[in-house]
Amino acid sequence: MAKYLLNSTPPLISFLFIFFFVFSESSSISADQTAKTYILRIDSESKPSVFPTHYHWYTSEFAEPTRILHVYDTVFHGFSAVLTQDQVASISQHPSVLAVFQDRRRELHTTRSPQFLGLRNQRGLWSESDYGSDVIIGIFDTGIWPERRSFSDVNLGPIPRRWKGACEAGVRFTARNCNRKLIGARFFSKGHEANSVLNPINETIEFRSPRDADGHGTHTASTAAGRYAFRASMSGYASGIAKGVAPKARLAVYKVCWRSSGCFDSDILASFDAAVNDGVDIISISIGGGEGIASPYYLDPIAIGSYGAVAKGVFVSSSAGNDGPSGMSVTNVPPWLTTVGAGTIDRDFPARVILGDGRRLSGVSLYAGPPLKGKMYQLVYPGKSGVLSDSLCMENSLDPSIVRGKIVICDRGNNPRVAKGLVVKKAGGVGMILANGISNGEGLVGDAHLVPACAVGANEGDAIKAYISSSRNPTATIDFKGTLLGIKPAPVVASFSARGPNGLNPEILKPDLIAPGVNILAAWTDAVGPTGLDLDSRRTEFNILSGTSMACPHVSGAAALLKSAHPDWSPAAIRSAMMTTAATFDNRNYSMIDEATGKAATPYDFGAGHLNLVLAMDPGLVYDISSNDYVNFLCGIGYGPKIIQVVTRSQVRCPVRKPSQENLNYPSFVALFPSSAKGLTSKTFIRTVTNVGPANSVYRVKVESQPKGVIVSVRPSQLVFTPAIRRRSFVVTLTADSRNLVLGQSGAVFGSLSWLDGKHVVRSPIVVTQIQAL
């Protein structure tokens, strides 16, 4: 599913991402244990004229009607079906079949943030875009809880006439649940149910409808486009006015993910098809794999579906993943997707661990129950036993005779963070200290724990464990400080946010940018408590979550505002405006830092920088990209015409001279030099910018940060625009001297290039690295 920090761990996400499940479609095929779900890309132009529709053709030549799950005809041509291996082998020989790939399960990548982005009432982008009122955002997620105040349609105008979608009825959901705000809702489960032998939809905790039983979809939808909700908070935390980035934008919800069951590619592809047909302008998809696993584009339905959407003018925002701070962990990397990492905002929920020796150690918590009131309790670390399950506080791992009446230290990892607190509670513990390991560093996120609990960084965790080892009677208490505003530094790159380089095509810098993704307040379902645990009986209108899942809808909402203010801008132009105006400094005016290391962050961590909507409304110049440009990029990375057709739907012809993939008109520059090169080596990039500012403008180039050991030259050094000349091209040459090139810990050296006209600063990151020649 998505990239919200669902308290699950990267190994589990990785396992779910690559594991293929067997299916059970109906009683007619339940005994056929060799059958699985497959997605087939068909050359639609090959349909014999004797068949009135593609469906008739597919059911006649390829699969029985009862085995077909979805027919795709908008962003993708083909179908998904339940087939045996023998059937797949036979169908694959058909000349009209371009590709066959097995259905896979994906995972979810899991207020004050609009103000932190620079949005203000009655002026700037909110005012000039009318808060995004005519823009339709499609949310691919776990559904929605429509009764929340965030989805009120009070004082909204009529639904845009171009809207062609539907409000599908189902369990506890009717057409009346939609309104002028929530204008459409659909659910997709056929792919899931075809893979349901091991993972059926549990209808005791799920709704077979667009209603959200998980909470994640409600949270992302309200983050992108929630209405103003006064007196909002999560049990008193983050109290104030909750609102989305584009408060008047319309929402269309596509439920493709199911509680505790993931999201299947065949259903995700069907939602892309439906959303583009329905008329959405923006798609927000906080879904993907993990641990930097990136399939080739022609085998990745998210890449294929998003290409079809972008080709039709729909902006697609995706989460980068939560497997940071490891390098090359970023997912959702196609260049037509806008890939979003996570940063902090200037709000925190501090808590303190007070040790018996008087030391006070800082942490965070969203615990809202009875406080400990300064009472000291014995402190115990079950991990002293050397048993991993004890240190992680896994289910049934704690001995009540050891932890009863004590505060327990649990190490982070494997099971959900909030579940550890429940294990402590069941064993009779009175509180928990959740300690990061080396992999999490000092990165902290708040959780609405069921017991008094505080999360601490790796250093503090080590200090507490050392105190236990050295003290005869170690004691502690936890002091909860509530909500604190004006935190500095902010933004900081979240330690969990997935990092570059791009593991599929390192010439394209990913993530593109970061946005608020830590401790974000937004609307929540009424089906589960704030922890999402079955035993959590609490209910709350709002919840606070962290993850790149939360960052992605910030960019989706931002894209809605920009689309409303500039309806003629393409998806690439909107992304360019965000990237070239992104901030690389924090609220102290220092270079942004990496939460994992405490050192300066790099473009591998934050892409072009942190979303800055004050400047994105008027970027001056944009780097635009057409569908033909993306085709040339695919030719440049070595895909043949038939493979490219799997992605693009239409037949293509690659140029006789292989295009340079570095010359995709992206707002960043990544130079890959062979590690065997000696002396001077050069890379040349061609870029074209479009003037979207004053017609008569003159821009001059400035290399704001020259990568050490690299010479940056730009021709021409000045770009002159007139009413008749809106586009200008330039050439950037990066020359590296192997004798002076010193790569940093990330294996690269960084810089930036900007075009300035006295008002606008159009900035692009530069990355220089070395690769082993194949």
Order of alpha helices (4+ residues) and beta strands (2+ residues): beta-alpha-beta-alpha-beta-beta-alpha-beta-beta-alpha-alpha-beta-beta-alpha-alpha-beta-beta-beta-beta-beta-alpha-beta-beta-alpha-beta-beta-beta-beta-beta-beta-alpha-alpha-beta-alpha-beta-beta-alpha-beta-beta-beta-beta-beta-alpha-alpha-alpha-alpha-beta-alpha-alpha-beta-beta-beta-beta-beta-beta-beta-beta
